[in-house]
Amino acid sequence: MKHYFAVFKRYRTPVLAVLATLMLVSSAIWSFDIPWQEVAQYFVVCLLGVAVIALAAAALVTVIKLLR
Protein backbone atom coordinates (compact mmCIF):
# COMPACT_ATOMS: atom_id res chain seq x y z
CA MET A 1 0.00 0.00 0.00
CA LYS A 2 2.88 2.32 0.77
CA HIS A 3 4.27 1.82 -2.74
CA TYR A 4 0.89 2.73 -4.24
CA PHE A 5 0.85 6.10 -2.47
CA ALA A 6 4.42 6.83 -3.57
CA VAL A 7 3.51 6.13 -7.20
CA PHE A 8 0.30 8.15 -6.85
CA LYS A 9 2.20 11.15 -5.47
CA ARG A 10 4.74 10.92 -8.28
CA TYR A 11 2.19 11.00 -11.10
CA ARG A 12 -0.54 13.06 -9.46
CA THR A 13 0.37 16.43 -10.99
CA PRO A 14 0.80 15.26 -14.61
CA VAL A 15 -2.40 13.21 -14.48
CA LEU A 16 -4.38 16.12 -13.03
CA ALA A 17 -2.92 18.45 -15.68
CA VAL A 18 -4.02 16.13 -18.49
CA LEU A 19 -7.48 15.72 -16.99
CA ALA A 20 -7.87 19.47 -16.54
CA THR A 21 -6.83 20.06 -20.15
CA LEU A 22 -9.29 17.47 -21.40
CA MET A 23 -12.08 19.03 -19.37
CA LEU A 24 -11.24 22.52 -20.66
CA VAL A 25 -11.16 21.40 -24.30
CA SER A 26 -14.34 19.33 -24.02
CA SER A 27 -16.22 22.17 -22.31
CA ALA A 28 -15.09 24.60 -25.02
CA ILE A 29 -16.25 22.16 -27.70
CA TRP A 30 -19.59 21.71 -25.95
CA SER A 31 -20.08 25.44 -25.28
CA PHE A 32 -19.31 26.60 -28.81
CA ASP A 33 -21.01 23.58 -30.43
CA ILE A 34 -18.01 22.56 -32.52
CA PRO A 35 -18.50 19.32 -34.49
CA TRP A 36 -16.49 16.41 -33.11
CA GLN A 37 -15.30 15.52 -36.60
CA GLU A 38 -13.45 18.84 -36.89
CA VAL A 39 -11.89 18.32 -33.49
CA ALA A 40 -10.76 14.83 -34.47
CA GLN A 41 -9.19 16.15 -37.69
CA TYR A 42 -7.37 18.87 -35.75
CA PHE A 43 -6.14 16.28 -33.25
CA VAL A 44 -4.76 14.09 -36.04
CA VAL A 45 -2.98 17.08 -37.60
CA CYS A 46 -1.47 17.94 -34.21
CA LEU A 47 -0.26 14.37 -33.72
CA LEU A 48 1.31 14.38 -37.19
CA GLY A 49 3.04 17.68 -36.38
CA VAL A 50 4.47 16.26 -33.15
CA ALA A 51 5.64 13.17 -35.04
CA VAL A 52 7.44 15.32 -37.62
CA ILE A 53 9.17 17.29 -34.87
CA ALA A 54 10.18 14.08 -33.07
CA LEU A 55 11.57 12.57 -36.28
CA ALA A 56 13.53 15.75 -37.01
CA ALA A 57 14.95 15.72 -33.49
CA ALA A 58 15.93 12.06 -33.80
CA ALA A 59 17.63 12.74 -37.13
CA LEU A 60 19.53 15.68 -35.65
CA VAL A 61 20.71 13.61 -32.68
CA THR A 62 21.83 10.83 -35.04
CA VAL A 63 23.79 13.28 -37.19
CA ILE A 64 25.43 14.88 -34.16
CA LYS A 65 26.43 11.47 -32.77
CA LEU A 66 27.86 10.42 -36.13
CA LEU A 67 29.92 13.61 -36.38
CA ARG A 68 31.59 13.04 -33.01
C-alpha positions in Angstrom: 0.0 0.0 0.0 2.9 2.3 0.8 4.3 1.8 -2.7 0.9 2.7 -4.2 0.9 6.1 -2.5 4.4 6.8 -3.6 3.5 6.1 -7.2 0.3 8.2 -6.9 2.2 11.1 -5.5 4.7 10.9 -8.3 2.2 11.0 -11.1 -0.5 13.1 -9.5 0.4 16.4 -11.0 0.8 15.3 -14.6 -2.4 13.2 -14.5 -4.4 16.1 -13.0 -2.9 18.4 -15.7 -4.0 16.1 -18.5 -7.5 15.7 -17.0 -7.9 19.5 -16.5 -6.8 20.1 -20.1 -9.3 17.5 -21.4 -12.1 19.0 -19.4 -11.2 22.5 -20.7 -11.2 21.4 -24.3 -14.3 19.3 -24.0 -16.2 22.2 -22.3 -15.1 24.6 -25.0 -16.3 22.2 -27.7 -19.6 21.7 -26.0 -20.1 25.4 -25.3 -19.3 26.6 -28.8 -21.0 23.6 -30.4 -18.0 22.6 -32.5 -18.5 19.3 -34.5 -16.5 16.4 -33.1 -15.3 15.5 -36.6 -13.5 18.8 -36.9 -11.9 18.3 -33.5 -10.8 14.8 -34.5 -9.2 16.2 -37.7 -7.4 18.9 -35.7 -6.1 16.3 -33.3 -4.8 14.1 -36.0 -3.0 17.1 -37.6 -1.5 17.9 -34.2 -0.3 14.4 -33.7 1.3 14.4 -37.2 3.0 17.7 -36.4 4.5 16.3 -33.2 5.6 13.2 -35.0 7.4 15.3 -37.6 9.2 17.3 -34.9 10.2 14.1 -33.1 11.6 12.6 -36.3 13.5 15.7 -37.0 15.0 15.7 -33.5 15.9 12.1 -33.8 17.6 12.7 -37.1 19.5 15.7 -35.6 20.7 13.6 -32.7 21.8 10.8 -35.0 23.8 13.3 -37.2 25.4 14.9 -34.2 26.4 11.5 -32.8 27.9 10.4 -36.1 29.9 13.6 -36.4 31.6 13.0 -33.0 
